[in-house]
Amino acid sequence: MLKMSGSVRNISDEVFPGILVGGKTAARNTSYLTKLGVTHVLNTAEGFLKGTVNTSQAYYQPSGIQYMGLKLVDVDQTNIAAHFDEVAAFIDSALASGGKVLVNCQMGMSRSPACVLAYLMLREHMTVGQAVSQVRKHRSVRPNEGFIRQLSELDSRLRGERSQGKGRE
């Protein structure tokens, strides 16, 4: 795995089959992504300001990578839950086509893992605890308190739906 100098952090880690979480360094390195077999990129920190990652569909066009960008700010007040369904649909499309998806933000520690946690809860029927445990086996992540609160609310809602027999396989 590629390492950043002076750090033991990988620039991306596969946290679930076909799903990688990473930061700006991974997102901006199309040859690295191509080598890993990444076919889709979900940038949860799209933008030009400090703390964002400036990528777009045009940036990935030459590599044939499909792109989705969310302009999320890493603060407790950001309503990340509003994007959980579209995030899950985008990750589904990557995996259904036999591809891999990089979900990135600036550092790969808060916004992007929060989106992956939501995906695991929605599609893999994990609880928030199981999802966090799954991701942390592969990458040190620290979603902010607001994101954790929104994921806990999703967890409660999903548990309620499942206990009523909805959403069962």
N, C-alpha and C positions, 0 to 999 in steps of 0.2 A: 504493500500500500504506500502511496505517496504521503510523506510527512512534511509538515511545514517546519522550516528551520527554527530551532530553539523551542520546539513544542512537541509534545507527544500526541497531539491531536491529529487524526487523519483529516484530510480535507473533505472526505465524505465517508460514510459508513453505511453498509447495507443492514438496515435494522429489521427488515422483514423481506422474504423472498421477492425480489424485483423492486423494492422500495429503498432508495438511498436518501439519507439526510446529510446535508452539507452546507457549507458557507459560500461566501463570495468567491473564494479561490477556486473551488470546484466548478461553480456556475459559469465562471468566465473562461474556463479552460476546455474548449470544445474538443481538442484532440484527446484529452484525458477522458472526457465523457464518452466519446466515440469508442475509445479503447475498452471502456467498461461495459459497452453495449447499451448505454442510455439512449432511449428513443424519445423521451418526454422530459421536459423541465417545468416544474411548478415553482416560480419565484414568488415567495410570500412577502418579499421586501422590495418590490419594484419601485424604481424612482431614481432621481439624480442627486438627492440630498445625502448628507452624512447618515450612516446607518442603513442605507438602501443599496440595492444592487442593480446597476444599470444594464439590463438585458431586455430583449424583445424578440418577437417572432423573427424579425429581419436579422437579428444577431445570429440566430441558430439556423436560418434558412440554408446556408451552404452545407451544414452538417446533416440536414434532413431531420432535425429534432423538432418535435411538436412543442409548442410553448403556451403556457398560461401564466399571467402575471397578476398578482394582487398587491395593491398599494397599502400594506398594513404597517402600522407603527408599533414598535415593541413597548407599549405602555399598557397598564392595567385596564384603561378605559376603552381600548380598541375592541370593537365587536367582531371578534374572529368567528364566533359561532354562526354569524350570518353567511359565512362562506363554506361551512362544513359540507353541505350537500354538493355544491359545485366542485369542491376539492375531491370528494369521494368519486364523483362521476369522472373527473379527469384522470385520477389514479386508476379507476376501473378500466378506462379506455386504453391506458398504457399497458396494463397487465393482460387485458383481453387480447391484445394484438401480439402478445408474446414478448413485449418490450420491458424496459426498465425505466423507472422515473426517478429523477433527482428532485427532491423537495428541498429548496434552499431558502435561506435568509442571509443576513450579514455574517453571522457566526455559526449558524446551524444549531443553535441552542434553545431558542424560545419560540419564535413564530413558526418555523418549519416543523419542528417536532410536534407542536400543538396540533397542526393540521394532520400529521401522520397519526397521532394518537386518536383523533376524531375518526379518521378512516378505519383504524383497527377496531374501534368501538362500533361504528356503523356497519361495516362489512364483514368483520371477522367475529362479531358478537363478543368482544372482550369487554370486561369492566374497565373503568379508568385505571384501576390498580394493575390489572393484568397487562394493559397496553403500555403503561409506564415501565413496568418490569421488562416487557419484551424489548422496548426501545433501549432501555438503559443497559441491557445485556451487551449491546453493541456500540453505544455512544453515550457519553456524559451529556445529559440535557437538563435544562432548567427553565421550563416555560414560566413566564411571569405569573404572579398571583391572580390577575384578572383572567388569564387564559385557563389556569387551573380551575378557577371557579366556574367558568363556562363549560369546561369539560366535565366537571362534577355534575352540573345541571343536565348536560346531555346524558350522562351516566344514569342519573335518577329517572329521566324521561324514558330512556331505553329499557331500564329494568321494569318500570311500570308497564310499558307496552308488552314486554316479553311475558310478564307475569299474567297478563290478560290473554295470552295466547297469540297476540299479534307478532309478526316478525319471526315466527318459529320456522325452522327449516322443514 
